[in-house]
């Protein structure tokens, strides 16, 4: 069990110059949990591509830039060491996870239908709120996710954003066992999780990525792998339709590539669904999303923003059974800047997880 002694101050990685990958390890005050909150002694935090976009101020659609001194991170796992007034569902000693969304109003139209990611009053971990690249953090007790016994904390961390995101995206694909789903960006941090979740749900998977990812994708369950560098658009569409006998029932675009989005609709069969997951840094049109094409082929386009609290609990279950295994590298807190550099250059394989107690 984690040491329950709570220090007055603790270590945190702060963004020292947003717009670059520069960080600084500093000491910050350990917060007191307010009413309805728990204080968590974190052990690990995953590093998501969204964290990279925040530190680089890369997303032009965000309402505010990331400020200097921000503590990022939104895939934290740790142990509850103190509870605030009114907390009944969590207790000291519980192992829990902190997600992208740390609280919402619970009363707006979006919250009432489980679309918490669209709540206008939501708080986001690591963006204008303290994140998980530190040793202690407070979070709304209603929003922390219980981590199943037997699931390693480092392996659980990336599921709190990457895992729940692809799990929810597969649900929105309206798939049933035996259906075909194509994953654009199959060998990446989201993609390798999506392959495994899709297989655990009984779907057939086409992984699409650079040829260097072929053995990896096939090794974790993809039925077919297509190297996008070996086909022009027309050839890629024909190969997908040949393999699937008519096209995919759903396509998940897991990167923010304009090319991937343009290709996605043409890989679908009649009545198929394109699920938009990867966030482009700048505004871009869907060139193929012409009304006539969508109408005559009865195609659907859906967006997804992470998942809700139930999705987070459900996505842990296949991982606890060993059906989903995150490919991770564990790095010390001081290496966070290097992780961001590797992420930006495309050198990062799988997901990086920070051990916040290794400096």
C-alpha positions in Angstrom: 0.0 0.0 0.0 1.2 3.5 -0.7 2.6 5.7 2.1 -0.3 7.6 3.5 1.9 10.3 5.1 0.9 13.5 3.3 3.7 16.1 2.7 3.0 19.8 2.8 4.8 20.1 -0.7 5.5 17.8 -3.5 7.1 17.6 -6.9 5.4 18.6 -10.2 6.4 19.1 -13.8 5.2 22.5 -15.0 5.2 23.8 -18.6 7.9 26.5 -18.3 7.5 27.9 -21.9 4.3 26.8 -23.7 4.8 26.6 -27.4 7.9 24.5 -26.7 8.4 21.2 -24.9 10.3 22.8 -22.1 9.3 21.7 -18.6 10.7 22.4 -15.1 10.5 20.2 -12.0 9.3 22.4 -9.1 7.9 22.0 -5.6 4.2 22.9 -5.2 1.8 23.0 -2.3 -0.1 19.8 -1.7 -3.8 20.7 -1.9 -6.5 20.0 0.6 -9.6 18.2 -0.8 -12.6 20.3 -0.9 -16.2 19.1 -0.4 -16.9 16.2 -2.7 -13.2 15.7 -3.6 -10.5 13.2 -2.9 -6.7 13.7 -2.6 -4.8 11.2 -4.6 -1.1 10.1 -4.2 -0.3 9.5 -7.9 2.1 6.7 -8.9 1.9 7.0 -12.7 0.6 9.3 -15.5 0.2 8.4 -19.1 1.3 10.9 -21.7 -1.3 11.5 -24.3 -1.0 13.3 -27.7 -3.4 15.9 -26.3 -0.9 16.8 -23.7 1.6 17.5 -26.5 -1.0 19.7 -28.3 -1.6 21.6 -25.0 2.1 22.2 -24.2 2.7 23.3 -27.8 -0.5 25.4 -28.0 -1.1 23.5 -31.3 -4.9 23.5 -31.4 -6.1 26.7 -32.9 -9.7 25.9 -31.9 -9.0 26.0 -28.1 -10.6 29.1 -26.4 -7.4 29.9 -24.4 -3.7 29.2 -24.7 -2.0 27.0 -22.2 -0.5 29.3 -19.5 3.1 29.2 -18.2 3.4 27.1 -15.1 0.6 24.7 -16.1 0.8 21.2 -14.7 -0.4 19.0 -17.5 -1.5 15.3 -17.7 -4.9 13.6 -17.6 -4.1 9.8 -17.3 -3.2 9.5 -13.7 -3.4 6.5 -11.4 -2.8 6.5 -7.7 -4.2 5.9 -4.2 -6.8 8.0 -2.3 -5.0 9.3 0.8 -7.6 11.8 2.1 -11.3 12.5 1.4 -13.2 15.7 1.6 -16.6 16.4 3.3 -19.5 14.5 1.9 -17.5 11.8 0.0 -19.2 8.4 0.5 -18.3 6.4 -2.7 -14.5 6.6 -2.2 -12.3 5.9 0.8 -8.7 6.1 1.8 -6.7 3.3 0.2 -8.8 3.0 -2.9 -6.8 2.8 -6.2 -8.3 5.2 -8.7 -7.7 6.9 -12.0 -8.0 10.6 -13.0 -9.3 11.2 -16.5 -9.5 14.0 -19.1 -12.8 15.2 -17.6 -12.5 15.7 -13.9 -16.0 17.1 -13.2 -19.1 18.3 -14.9 -22.4 19.9 -13.8 -24.4 16.5 -14.1 -27.6 18.5 -14.9 -27.2 19.9 -18.5 -28.7 18.1 -21.5 -25.4 16.5 -22.4 -24.7 15.2 -18.9 -28.2 13.7 -18.6 -27.6 11.6 -21.7 -24.1 10.5 -20.7 -22.3 12.9 -23.1 -20.3 14.4 -20.4 -17.4 15.5 -22.7 -19.7 18.2 -24.1 -20.8 19.7 -20.8 -20.3 23.4 -21.0 -19.2 23.5 -17.3 -16.7 20.6 -17.4 -13.2 20.8 -15.9 -10.4 19.3 -17.9 -7.3 17.8 -16.2 -4.1 19.5 -17.4 -5.8 22.4 -19.1 -6.5 25.4 -17.0 -6.7 22.9 -14.1 -3.9 21.0 -12.3 -3.1 17.8 -14.1 -1.4 14.5 -13.3 2.3 15.2 -14.1 2.8 15.6 -10.3 2.8 13.5 -7.2 -0.5 14.6 -5.6 -3.7 15.9 -7.1 -7.3 16.6 -5.9 -10.2 15.3 -8.0 -14.0 15.2 -7.9 -14.8 11.9 -6.1 -17.7 11.3 -8.5 -15.3 11.3 -11.5 -12.4 9.2 -10.4 -12.4 5.7 -11.9 -11.8 2.6 -9.8 -8.9 0.5 -11.0 -9.6 -3.2 -10.9 -7.4 -5.5 -8.7 -4.7 -7.2 -10.8 -4.4 -4.5 -13.4 -1.0 -2.8 -13.1 -1.1 0.9 -12.5 1.3 1.8 -15.3 -0.7 -0.3 -17.8 -4.0 1.2 -16.6 -2.9 4.8 -17.0 -3.2 5.1 -20.8 -6.7 3.6 -20.7 -8.0 6.6 -18.8 -8.0 8.7 -22.0 -6.7 6.6 -24.9 -8.5 3.4 -23.9 -11.9 5.0 -23.0 -11.7 7.1 -26.2 -11.3 4.2 -28.6 -13.8 2.1 -26.6 -16.4 4.8 -26.9 -15.6 5.3 -30.6 -16.1 1.6 -31.3 -19.5 1.8 -29.6 -20.4 4.7 -31.8 -19.5 2.7 -34.9 -22.8 0.7 -34.5 -20.9 -2.6 -35.0 -22.0 -6.1 -34.2 -19.8 -9.2 -33.8 -18.3 -10.2 -37.1 -18.5 -6.8 -38.6 -15.4 -5.2 -40.3 -13.8 -2.0 -38.8 -10.9 -0.2 -40.4 -8.5 1.7 -38.1 -6.5 4.5 -39.7 -3.4 5.0 -37.6 -3.6 1.4 -36.3 -0.1 1.2 -35.0 -0.2 4.3 -32.8 -1.0 5.0 -29.2 -4.8 5.0 -29.8 -4.6 2.5 -32.7 -3.0 -0.4 -30.9 -5.6 -0.1 -28.1 -8.4 0.1 -30.7 -7.3 -3.2 -32.3 -7.4 -5.0 -29.0 -10.7 -3.6 -27.9 -12.3 -4.3 -31.3 -11.1 -7.9 -31.1 -12.5 -8.3 -27.6 -15.8 -7.1 -28.9 -15.8 -9.7 -31.7 -15.1 -7.4 -34.7 -12.8 -8.1 -37.7 -10.1 -5.5 -38.0 -8.2 -3.9 -40.9 -5.2 -2.0 -39.6 -4.0 0.9 -41.8 -0.6 2.5 -41.1 3.0 2.7 -42.3 4.5 -0.6 -43.2 6.9 -0.5 -40.2 3.9 -1.1 -38.0 2.7 -4.3 -39.8 4.1 -7.0 -37.6 3.1 -5.1 -34.5 -0.5 -4.7 -35.6 -0.9 -8.3 -36.8 0.7 -9.5 -33.6 -1.9 -7.9 -31.4 -4.9 -9.1 -33.4 -5.5 -7.2 -36.6 -7.0 -9.6 -39.2 -5.5 -7.6 -42.1 -2.8 -4.9 -42.4 -2.6 -2.4 -45.2 0.5 -0.2 -45.7 -0.9 3.1 -47.0 2.3 3.9 -48.7 1.9 1.0 -51.1 -1.5 2.1 -52.5 -2.9 5.1 -54.2 -6.4 6.1 -53.0 -8.3 4.0 -55.6 -6.2 0.9 -55.0 -6.6 1.2 -51.2 -10.4 1.5 -51.6 -10.5 -1.6 -53.9 -8.3 -3.6 -51.5 -10.5 -2.8 -48.5 -13.7 -3.7 -50.5 -12.1 -7.0 -51.7 -11.0 -8.0 -48.2 -14.3 -7.1 -46.6 -16.6 -8.2 -49.5 -18.0 -4.7 -50.0 -16.5 -2.3 -47.6 -16.2 -1.7 -43.9 -19.1 -1.3 -41.5 -17.2 1.4 -39.7 -14.0 3.3 -40.1 -12.2 5.0 -37.2 -9.8 7.8 -38.0 -7.5 7.8 -35.1 -5.1 10.5 -36.3 -5.7 14.1 -37.3 -4.5 13.5 -40.9 -6.5 15.2 -43.7 -5.6 12.3 -45.9 -7.0 9.8 -43.5 -10.3 11.6 -43.2 -10.6 12.0 -46.9 -10.0 8.3 -47.4 -12.3 7.1 -44.7 -15.7 7.6 -46.3 -14.7 5.6 -49.5 -13.8 2.6 -47.4 -17.3 2.2 -46.1 -20.0 -0.1 -47.4 -23.6 0.9 -47.8 -24.9 2.2 -44.4 -21.5 2.4 -42.9 -20.2 4.9 -40.2 -17.2 7.1 -40.2 -16.1 7.8 -36.6 -14.0 11.0 -36.2 -11.5 10.5 -33.3 -8.2 12.2 -34.2 -8.3 16.0 -33.8 -6.6 18.0 -36.6 -4.6 20.9 -35.4 -6.2 23.3 -37.9 -9.7 23.5 -39.5 -10.1 21.2 -42.5 -13.0 20.2 -44.7 -14.1 16.6 -45.4 -13.7 16.7 -49.2 -15.7 13.5 -49.8 -18.6 14.5 -47.4 -20.9 15.6 -50.3 -24.6 15.3 -49.6 -25.3 13.3 -52.7 -22.6 10.7 -51.8 -23.8 10.5 -48.2 -27.5 10.2 -49.2 -27.2 7.6 -51.9 -24.9 5.4 -49.7 -26.8 6.1 -46.5 -23.5 6.9 -44.7 -23.1 8.4 -41.3 -20.4 10.6 -39.8 -20.0 10.7 -36.0 -17.7 12.5 -33.8 -16.6 11.3 -30.3 -15.0 13.1 -27.4 -13.5 10.6 -25.0 -16.2 8.6 -23.1 -18.3 9.0 -20.0 -17.8 7.6 -16.5 -19.5 4.3 -17.3 -17.3 3.8 -20.4 -14.2 4.3 -18.3 -15.3 1.6 -15.9 -16.2 -0.8 -18.7 -13.0 -0.3 -20.7 -11.0 -1.4 -17.7 -12.6 -4.9 -17.7 -11.1 -6.3 -20.9 -7.7 -5.0 -19.7 -8.2 -6.7 -16.3 -8.9 -10.0 -18.1 -5.7 -9.6 -20.1 -7.5 -9.0 -23.4 -6.1 -5.5 -23.8 -2.5 -4.8 -23.1 -1.0 -1.3 -23.5 2.5 -1.2 -25.1 4.3 1.2 -22.8 7.6 2.6 -21.9 8.0 3.9 -18.3 10.0 7.1 -17.9 10.9 9.4 -15.0 9.2 12.7 -14.5 12.4 14.6 -15.6 12.2 12.9 -19.0 8.7 14.4 -19.8 10.2 17.0 -22.2 12.1 14.2 -24.1 8.9 12.2 -24.3 7.1 15.2 -25.9 10.0 15.6 -28.4 9.8 12.0 -29.4 6.0 12.3 -29.7 6.3 15.3 -31.9 8.8 13.7 -34.2 6.9 10.4 -34.5 9.7 8.4 -32.8 7.5 7.3 -29.9 6.3 3.7 -30.1 3.1 2.8 -28.2 2.4 4.9 -25.1 4.8 6.6 -22.7 4.0 6.5 -19.0 5.6 8.7 -16.4 6.6 7.3 -13.0 6.0 10.5 -11.0 8.3 9.4 -8.1 11.3 8.8 -10.3 13.0 12.1 -10.9 
